[in-house]
Amino acid sequence: MLVSDILIEKQVWARSGKTAVRKYRCTSGRRNGRVVSSVAQCFRPLDIKKRISLKKTKARLGNKMARKAKKTKRINPLSKRIQRLNKSF
């Protein structure tokens, strides 16, 4: 029996480069609530080095990153389409 047979992971649409692809939102595991490309990633151990690196980057550029992400979600046609597709789920 596979992990995906036991747990029901929610499928969502997400951006990958310039295309919309199907991904999964973890409903359990260490990455609960995060969108990942495969169900197995929900249960992988966390990479501490990456976590520390992102923490430093967010401390330095957090507001700038947030503004840029907000603008992309508001303006980019693909982002708008993905938002519309995910509302049906």
PAGU-589190 format. One record per atom (N, C-alpha, C, O, CB): chain; x, y, z; atom name. Coordinates in steps of 0.05 Angstrom, whole numbers, always signed. Glycine has a CB too. Layout:
REM residues N
 chain     c1     c2     c3 name
     A      X      Y      Z   CA
...
//
This chain:
REM residues 89
 chain     c1     c2     c3 name
     A    +17    -24     +0    N
     A     +0     +0     +0   CA
     A    +18    +25     +0    C
     A    +38    +26    +14    O
     A    -19     +0    +24   CB
     A    +10    +45    -16    N
     A    +25    +70    -18   CA
     A    +14    +91     +1    C
     A     -8    +89    +11    O
     A    +25    +80    -46   CB
     A    +31   +111     +7    N
     A    +23   +133    +24   CA
     A     -1   +147    +12    C
     A    -19   +156    +26    O
     A    +46   +152    +29   CB
     A     -1   +150    -15    N
     A    -22   +164    -29   CA
     A    -49   +149    -27    C
     A    -70   +162    -30    O
     A    -15   +169    -58   CB
     A    -48   +123    -21    N
     A    -73   +108    -18   CA
     A    -86   +114     +9    C
     A   -110   +114    +11    O
     A    -67    +78    -20   CB
     A    -69   +119    +29    N
     A    -79   +124    +56   CA
     A    -89   +152    +59    C
     A   -111   +157    +70    O
     A    -58   +118    +77   CB
     A    -74   +171    +50    N
     A    -80   +200    +54   CA
     A    -91   +212    +29    C
     A    -82   +206     +7    O
     A    -55   +215    +63   CB
     A   -111   +229    +32    N
     A   -123   +242     +9   CA
     A   -110   +270     +7    C
     A   -116   +288    +23    O
     A   -154   +245    +11   CB
     A    -92   +273    -12    N
     A    -79   +298    -17   CA
     A    -95   +314    -37    C
     A   -104   +303    -57    O
     A    -49   +295    -26   CB
     A    -98   +340    -32    N
     A   -114   +356    -50   CA
     A    -98   +365    -74    C
     A    -76   +376    -72    O
     A   -125   +381    -35   CB
     A   -109   +361    -98    N
     A    -96   +369   -123   CA
     A   -103   +398   -128    C
     A   -126   +406   -126    O
     A   -104   +351   -147   CB
     A    -83   +414   -136    N
     A    -87   +442   -142   CA
     A    -72   +449   -167    C
     A    -54   +435   -176    O
     A    -78   +460   -118   CB
     A    -78   +472   -179    N
     A    -63   +483   -201   CA
     A    -42   +502   -191    C
     A    -47   +516   -171    O
     A    -82   +497   -222   CB
     A    -19   +502   -203    N
     A     +3   +520   -194   CA
     A    +20   +527   -219    C
     A    +19   +514   -240    O
     A    +21   +506   -172   CB
     A    +35   +548   -216    N
     A    +53   +557   -237   CA
     A    +79   +541   -235    C
     A    +89   +535   -214    O
     A    +59   +587   -235   CB
     A    +89   +534   -259    N
     A   +116   +522   -261   CA
     A   +129   +536   -285    C
     A   +124   +527   -308    O
     A   +115   +491   -263   CB
     A   +144   +556   -280    N
     A   +154   +572   -303   CA
     A   +132   +588   -315    C
     A   +119   +604   -302    O
     A   +168   +554   -324   CB
     A   +127   +583   -341    N
     A   +106   +598   -355   CA
     A    +82   +581   -361    C
     A    +65   +589   -377    O
     A   +117   +610   -380   CB
     A    +79   +558   -348    N
     A    +57   +540   -352   CA
     A    +42   +534   -326    C
     A    +54   +535   -305    O
     A    +66   +514   -366   CB
     A    +17   +526   -329    N
     A     +1   +517   -306   CA
     A     +3   +487   -304    C
     A     -2   +473   -324    O
     A    -29   +527   -308   CB
     A     +9   +476   -281    N
     A    +12   +447   -277   CA
     A     -4   +439   -253    C
     A    -11   +455   -235    O
     A    +42   +439   -274   CB
     A    -10   +412   -251    N
     A    -24   +401   -228   CA
     A     -3   +395   -207    C
     A    +18   +383   -212    O
     A    -40   +376   -236   CB
     A     -9   +404   -182    N
     A     +8   +397   -159   CA
     A     -9   +389   -136    C
     A    -34   +386   -140    O
     A    +26   +422   -151   CB
     A     +2   +384   -113    N
     A    -13   +374    -90   CA
     A     -9   +393    -66    C
     A    +13   +403    -62    O
     A     -4   +345    -83   CB
     A    -30   +396    -51    N
     A    -29   +411    -26   CA
     A    -28   +391     -4    C
     A    -46   +374     -1    O
     A    -53   +432    -22   CB
     A     -7   +391    +13    N
     A     -4   +371    +34   CA
     A    -25   +376    +56    C
     A    -28   +398    +65    O
     A    +25   +373    +47   CB
     A    -39   +355    +63    N
     A    -59   +357    +84   CA
     A    -48   +345   +110    C
     A    -62   +346   +131    O
     A    -85   +342    +76   CB
     A    -24   +333   +109    N
     A    -12   +323   +133   CA
     A    +18   +321   +128    C
     A    +28   +327   +106    O
     A    -23   +295   +141   CB
     A    +33   +313   +149    N
     A    +62   +311   +146   CA
     A    +76   +337   +154    C
     A    +62   +356   +163    O
     A    +69   +304   +117   CB
     A   +102   +338   +150    N
     A   +117   +362   +159   CA
     A   +111   +386   +142    C
     A   +114   +409   +152    O
     A   +147   +355   +156   CB
     A   +103   +383   +118    N
     A    +97   +405   +100   CA
     A    +67   +410    +97    C
     A    +57   +417    +75    O
     A   +109   +400    +72   CB
     A    +53   +408   +119    N
     A    +24   +411   +119   CA
     A    +16   +439   +108    C
     A    +25   +459   +119    O
     A    +12   +407   +147   CB
     A     -1   +440    +88    N
     A    -10   +465    +76   CA
     A     +6   +475    +53    C
     A     -2   +493    +39    O
     A    -11   +486    +97   CB
     A    +29   +463    +48    N
     A    +47   +472    +27   CA
     A    +40   +458     +0    C
     A    +31   +435     +0    O
     A    +76   +466    +34   CB
     A    +44   +472    -22    N
     A    +40   +460    -48   CA
     A    +66   +448    -58    C
     A    +87   +461    -59    O
     A    +30   +482    -69   CB
     A    +65   +422    -64    N
     A    +89   +407    -73   CA
     A    +82   +392    -99    C
     A    +59   +388   -105    O
     A    +98   +387    -51   CB
     A   +103   +384   -113    N
     A    +99   +371   -139   CA
     A    +91   +341   -136    C
     A    +79   +330   -154    O
     A   +123   +374   -156   CB
     A    +99   +328   -115    N
     A    +92   +300   -111   CA
     A    +84   +296    -82    C
     A    +93   +309    -64    O
     A   +115   +281   -119   CB
     A    +66   +277    -77    N
     A    +55   +271    -51   CA
     A    +78   +262    -32    C
     A    +76   +268     -8    O
     A    +34   +249    -52   CB
     A    +98   +248    -42    N
     A   +120   +238    -25   CA
     A   +135   +261    -12    C
     A   +146   +257    +10    O
     A   +139   +222    -42   CB
     A   +135   +285    -24    N
     A   +150   +307    -12   CA
     A   +137   +317    +15    C
     A   +151   +329    +31    O
     A   +150   +330    -31   CB
     A   +112   +311    +20    N
     A    +99   +319    +44   CA
     A   +112   +307    +69    C
     A   +110   +318    +91    O
     A    +69   +312    +43   CB
     A   +125   +284    +65    N
     A   +135   +269    +88   CA
     A   +166   +268    +89    C
     A   +177   +255   +106    O
     A   +125   +241    +87   CB
     A   +179   +283    +71    N
     A   +208   +284    +72   CA
     A   +217   +300    +96    C
     A   +203   +318   +105    O
     A   +219   +296    +46   CB
     A   +241   +294   +106    N
     A   +252   +311   +128   CA
     A   +259   +339   +117    C
     A   +265   +342    +94    O
     A   +277   +298   +140   CB
     A   +257   +359   +134    N
     A   +262   +386   +127   CA
     A   +292   +390   +123    C
     A   +308   +378   +137    O
     A   +251   +406   +148   CB
     A   +300   +407   +104    N
     A   +328   +414    +99   CA
     A   +334   +439   +115    C
     A   +326   +461   +108    O
     A   +333   +418    +68   CB
     A   +349   +435   +137    N
     A   +354   +457   +156   CA
     A   +370   +479   +142    C
     A   +366   +503   +148    O
     A   +370   +447   +180   CB
     A   +390   +472   +125    N
     A   +406   +492   +112   CA
     A   +389   +510    +94    C
     A   +393   +535    +94    O
     A   +428   +478    +95   CB
     A   +370   +499    +79    N
     A   +352   +515    +63   CA
     A   +334   +533    +80    C
     A   +328   +556    +73    O
     A   +335   +497    +44   CB
     A   +325   +522   +102    N
     A   +308   +537   +120   CA
     A   +322   +562   +131    C
     A   +311   +584   +132    O
     A   +298   +519   +143   CB
     A   +347   +558   +140    N
     A   +363   +581   +150   CA
     A   +368   +601   +128    C
     A   +367   +625   +133    O
     A   +390   +570   +162   CB
     A   +375   +591   +104    N
     A   +380   +609    +82   CA
     A   +356   +626    +75    C
     A   +359   +650    +70    O
     A   +389   +593    +57   CB
     A   +332   +614    +74    N
     A   +308   +630    +68   CA
     A   +302   +649    +90    C
     A   +292   +671    +85    O
     A   +284   +611    +64   CB
     A   +307   +642   +115    N
     A   +302   +660   +137   CA
     A   +319   +685   +135    C
     A   +310   +707   +140    O
     A   +308   +645   +164   CB
     A   +345   +682   +127    N
     A   +363   +704   +123   CA
     A   +353   +722   +100    C
     A   +353   +746   +102    O
     A   +392   +695   +118   CB
     A   +345   +709    +78    N
     A   +336   +723    +54   CA
     A   +311   +739    +61    C
     A   +308   +762    +52    O
     A   +331   +704    +31   CB
     A   +292   +727    +75    N
     A   +267   +741    +83   CA
     A   +273   +764   +101    C
     A   +259   +785   +100    O
     A   +248   +722    +96   CB
     A   +292   +761   +119    N
     A   +299   +783   +137   CA
     A   +310   +807   +121    C
     A   +306   +830   +128    O
     A   +320   +774   +158   CB
     A   +325   +801    +99    N
     A   +337   +821    +83   CA
     A   +318   +833    +62    C
     A   +317   +857    +58    O
     A   +362   +810    +69   CB
     A   +303   +816    +49    N
     A   +286   +824    +27   CA
     A   +257   +818    +29    C
     A   +242   +817    +10    O
     A   +297   +812     +2   CB
     A   +248   +813    +53    N
     A   +220   +803    +58   CA
     A   +199   +821    +46    C
     A   +181   +811    +31    O
     A   +215   +801    +87   CB
     A   +200   +847    +52    N
     A   +179   +866    +41   CA
     A   +180   +868    +11    C
     A   +159   +869     -2    O
     A   +183   +893    +53   CB
     A   +204   +868     +0    N
     A   +207   +869    -29   CA
     A   +196   +844    -43    C
     A   +182   +846    -63    O
     A   +237   +872    -37   CB
     A   +201   +821    -31    N
     A   +191   +795    -41   CA
     A   +160   +795    -41    C
     A   +147   +786    -60    O
     A   +202   +772    -26   CB
     A   +149   +805    -19    N
     A   +120   +805    -15   CA
     A   +107   +823    -36    C
     A    +86   +816    -48    O
     A   +113   +814    +13   CB
     A   +119   +847    -40    N
     A   +108   +866    -60   CA
     A   +108   +855    -88    C
     A    +89   +857   -103    O
     A   +123   +892    -59   CB
     A   +131   +842    -95    N
     A   +134   +830   -121   CA
     A   +114   +807   -126    C
     A   +102   +805   -147    O
     A   +163   +820   -125   CB
     A   +110   +791   -105    N
     A    +91   +768   -107   CA
     A    +63   +779   -110    C
     A    +47   +768   -126    O
     A    +93   +750    -83   CB
     A    +56   +799    -95    N
     A    +29   +811    -97   CA
     A    +24   +823   -124    C
     A     +2   +819   -136    O
     A    +26   +833    -76   CB
     A    +44   +836   -136    N
     A    +41   +848   -162   CA
     A    +37   +826   -183    C
     A    +20   +829   -201    O
     A    +66   +865   -169   CB
     A    +53   +805   -181    N
     A    +51   +783   -200   CA
     A    +23   +770   -199    C
     A    +11   +766   -220    O
     A    +72   +761   -194   CB
     A    +13   +765   -175    N
     A    -13   +753   -172   CA
     A    -36   +771   -183    C
     A    -56   +762   -192    O
     A    -19   +746   -143   CB
     A    -31   +797   -182    N
     A    -51   +816   -190   CA
     A    -50   +821   -221    C
     A    -71   +826   -233    O
     A    -47   +843   -176   CB
     A    -27   +819   -233    N
     A    -23   +828   -261   CA
     A    -20   +804   -280    C
     A    -32   +805   -302    O
     A     +1   +846   -263   CB
     A     -4   +784   -273    N
     A     +2   +762   -291   CA
     A    -23   +746   -299    C
     A    -37   +736   -282    O
     A    +22   +743   -278   CB
     A    -29   +744   -325    N
     A    -53   +730   -334   CA
     A    -53   +700   -326    C
     A    -75   +690   -320    O
     A    -55   +731   -365   CB
     A    -30   +687   -326    N
     A    -29   +659   -317   CA
     A    -36   +656   -288    C
     A    -51   +638   -280    O
     A     -1   +648   -322   CB
     A    -27   +675   -271    N
     A    -33   +674   -243   CA
     A    -64   +678   -238    C
     A    -76   +665   -221    O
     A    -18   +696   -227   CB
     A    -75   +696   -254    N
     A   -104   +700   -252   CA
     A   -120   +675   -260    C
     A   -140   +668   -247    O
     A   -112   +724   -270   CB
     A   -110   +662   -281    N
     A   -124   +638   -291   CA
     A   -122   +616   -270    C
     A   -141   +601   -265    O
     A   -111   +628   -317   CB
     A    -99   +613   -257    N
     A    -95   +593   -236   CA
     A   -113   +598   -212    C
     A   -125   +580   -201    O
     A    -65   +592   -228   CB
     A   -116   +623   -205    N
     A   -134   +630   -183   CA
     A   -162   +622   -189    C
     A   -176   +611   -172    O
     A   -132   +660   -177   CB
     A   -170   +627   -214    N
     A   -197   +619   -222   CA
     A   -201   +589   -222    C
     A   -222   +579   -214    O
     A   -203   +631   -251   CB
     A   -181   +575   -232    N
     A   -182   +545   -233   CA
     A   -184   +533   -205    C
     A   -198   +514   -200    O
     A   -158   +534   -248   CB
     A   -169   +545   -186    N
     A   -168   +534   -159   CA
     A   -193   +540   -143    C
     A   -199   +527   -122    O
     A   -144   +544   -144   CB
     A   -209   +560   -151    N
     A   -234   +566   -137   CA
     A   -254   +544   -139    C
     A   -271   +540   -122    O
     A   -246   +593   -147   CB
     A   -253   +529   -161    N
     A   -272   +507   -165   CA
     A   -266   +483   -147    C
     A   -283   +466   -144    O
     A   -272   +498   -195   CB
     A   -242   +482   -136    N
     A   -235   +459   -118   CA
     A   -244   +463    -91    C
     A   -240   +446    -73    O
     A   -205   +454   -119   CB
//
